[in-house]
C-alpha cells in the first residue's frame, strides 16, 4: 500500500521513521512519500520536502513566512492528489496538518490517520470539531489523552504506547559505557555530572541557558555538561560557553543522561526522557511577559502542568519554573533540593516510578503500524 506522511519538525521525523520501519514489517509492499526529514529518508521512499522548510515556530516567525507556509501547503495538497495514496498519515504539527486533513476529507476519499494526536487538551480545544470531521483514526502516545478524547469529547482514540519510552529502553539495552569511559571519550573531568538540557530551538537556548549556567556556577564539586541539540550547529553555543565552567557534548543526550546526577531541563520531550533515565530534574522555561503568561496559564490554558512528567502522573513530581517563577535564585534552590542526600530526591524518583508504570511497555510504532494496516486492509476488503 501507499503511505503519505507529513511531519513538521525533528521529533516528528524521529517518530515517523520508526513508524515507517514498523509499517514495512506489517506491509512488505509499503511505498512511502513524505514531508519529513533525514531519518525518514533513510527508511526509503520519496522525500518531497524537508521539515526545515516548514518549521516556523512562534507568532512573528510564522507571520514573516506566511507566503512560504501557504505555498508549501498548496504544494502538499496537489502532491497528495497526484500520488493518490491509500492513506495520509499526519504526525503532530497540527497547524499545518489539520488544514491538510480538512482538504483531504473535502476533496478525496483517502482516509486520514493522525499519529501523535494534537495536544488540544492544552490549547485550542475547539480543534476537536476539525478532528471529529476530518480524521478517521487517532493514535495517542500519552495515556491521559484517552479519557480526554473518549469521555469528554466522545471520540475514539488508540493509546499505542509511548515512543520516547521505547527509544530509551532500546538505548539502555545496548549501552554499556561506564561513566569513566564516557567522560574520557568526551574529554570531561571525573566529577559527577549535572546535565543542562536547554532546548532544541535557538530561542529556547538563548532564553534558558544563561540562567542555567549562572545557577550552577557555584557547584565546584560537579561538572556542568550541556546537551548539544540535533539541528543546532555547535558553533551557536560558542557565545554562551566561551570562558565558562560548562562543557558540551553534541548529539549524545541519552548517553549524557545515563551518567548524570541531576539535570536542569527546558520543558518538552526532554523532561520525559530525563525522568525515564531516573535523573532528578528542575524544569526551567523562561517566557516573555511572564506575569501575562502566568495569567494565561491560570485562566486560559487548559492544563495544570507544562512538563510531560507531571501531565502523565497528574501530579507535581518535578518543579516547573515557568514564567514568573523562572529565576536564577529559584533554579538554584530547587536544584539543591534534589541533589544526593536530600529527601526531595527520593520523592521525585518515586514519582518517576509512577510515570514508568502509567506509560506501560507497549512498543508504540509497532502497535500503531499493526492497527493502521489492519484498518486499511479491512476497508479495502
Number of C-alpha atoms within 10 A of each C-alpha: 16 17 19 22 26 28 29 26 21 19 16 23 24 19 22 28 23 20 22 24 19 19 26 16 14 17 15 10 11 17 18 21 23 26 25 29 25 14 16 28 20 11 16 15 17 15 18 16 19 20 21 14 14 21 17 18 11 9 8 10 11 15 12 11 13 13 11 13 18 12 11 16 17 12 13 18 16 11 16 20 13 9 12 16 19 17 21 24 24 30 25 23 19 20 10 19 20 20 14 22 27 16 13 21 16 12 11 11 11 18 20 23 21 25 26 23 23 26 16 18 17 15 13 13 13 10 16 17 10 13 20 15 13 21 21 15 21 23 25 23 22 21 19 17 21 18 14 15 18 13 11 9 12 11 16 16 18 20 22 25 24 20 23 21 23 17 18 15 14 11 14 13 9 8 11 12 12 12 18 13 13 17 19 12 9 12 12 18 13 14 14 17 23 27 28 29 27 29 24 20 13 15 12 16 21 17 18 23 25 14 19 24 21 15 19 22 15 11 13 10 8 16 21 27 22 26 23 24 20 14 12 15 12 14 8 13 17 12 10 15 16 10 8 13 16 18 19 20 19 15 15 13 20 19 20 22 24 21 20 23 18 25 27 30 26 29 24 16 16 22 25 22 20 26 25 21 20 21 25 28 29 26 25 30 24 22 17 10 10 15 13 13 17 17 12 12 18 12 10 13 18 15 15 14 20 18 23 20 28 21 18 21 20 14 12 16 24 25 17 23 21 21 20 16 17 19 19 17 13 15 23 20 13 19 22 17 15 24 18 13 9 11 11 18 20 15 14 20 20 13 20 25 14 14 22 18 10 15 22 14 15 15 16 25 25 21 18 23 23 16 18 20 17 13 14 14 11 9 9 8 6
